[in-house]
């Protein structure tokens, strides 16, 4: 499986820069100059990365991270972008 | 530890965070209050409140309408008319409220992201190795006094660009500020004046000889195109010094205290380096050193409790971290705990600015310790003493070192 099936998102208004998600996965999250986190790119989570994305969610003290399953349409679109 | 206050009878109605029972072991007290209250009250310190659940602690941390951070250390002395008023406070941004708080915080944040903190790691590692090398050949020594306490003070002294020789003086100042909170107000003021004098000299020296450190960074920093007034530079330096030292010292000491009593955790951590990241977070959760405080900003009803303007409120993040409603088996240290939204560094806008620094120091201190001393235990469990006040950690920690296994 190479298609993304989840999308991860950091709510910029809720993030306080604990950097727990970045520590869990620098592939999924990146920090700005102030140390505030956001998802890398569009937040697509490759299949093998789903576990790390869930860990990031489960360790954010501010509950700032959401993980949503992609719809069929989004899946198709993501697959097209990747191919 | 000081004993200037009468002993506490019932912590629900008369709590005191300097009471010997609290200092020795606060966890059963919080567990009991969580069942019974969960907001305790005390007439001490002129009136104070204490919520002990994760939910209530979060509510207070996110509520900037009813609570002010103007003073964050509970003592007999509330901020006076001569002190910098809200929203700035004496030591911005920890004593600032929004929206001013955000402005100062944004100015400071770039200095504390993982990248600049990583630059301090080689110094920290060498420091830990030197401290351990100095214990060579000994089978018993005090890990709080001879190891843990030297690490954060020397790192922050280097970060601020002060002389390493001044590190010892800092530690005594900090003890006065943070631990001796039940001293009379005039005595505390006298001691604060000593700190100001030292910092003023440092600022003058850095203005005359600018260099690449945090002090010069603060002197040069601008808000709205203006440099900061000197009292704000000083206040922020004092904050960084105080906030960065006892706290991390406590965290390193408490982690060694735990490992000294848990051979299995010790072995796992020494042999499974990949466990270190979750272990550090779990040790931070279980032994979170810092309880913050707020002042009630205006009269209001907090879940049936009549909060009055000017009342103190202790904000015990360590108690939130032990709430069974938020953590599975909170009393159990699980080095591989996967779900760990701990609040050791606070919650919301005032999240500890130095959290990346503290984490780096704790991780490096444990890595270097375990590399040299994988097997050790408490020499005299009864001889371990804990700090009083809002920062909790071992201040005496005599350990016996076992060489070549046992």
Interface residues (C-beta under 8 A of the other chain):
Chain A: X16 X17 X18 X19 X20 X22 X23 X31 X33 X34 X35 X55 X58 X59 X60 X61 X62 X63
Chain B: X106 X109 X110 X112 X113 X114 X277 X281 X338 X339 X340 X341 X342 X343 X345 X347 X348 X349 X351 X355 X356
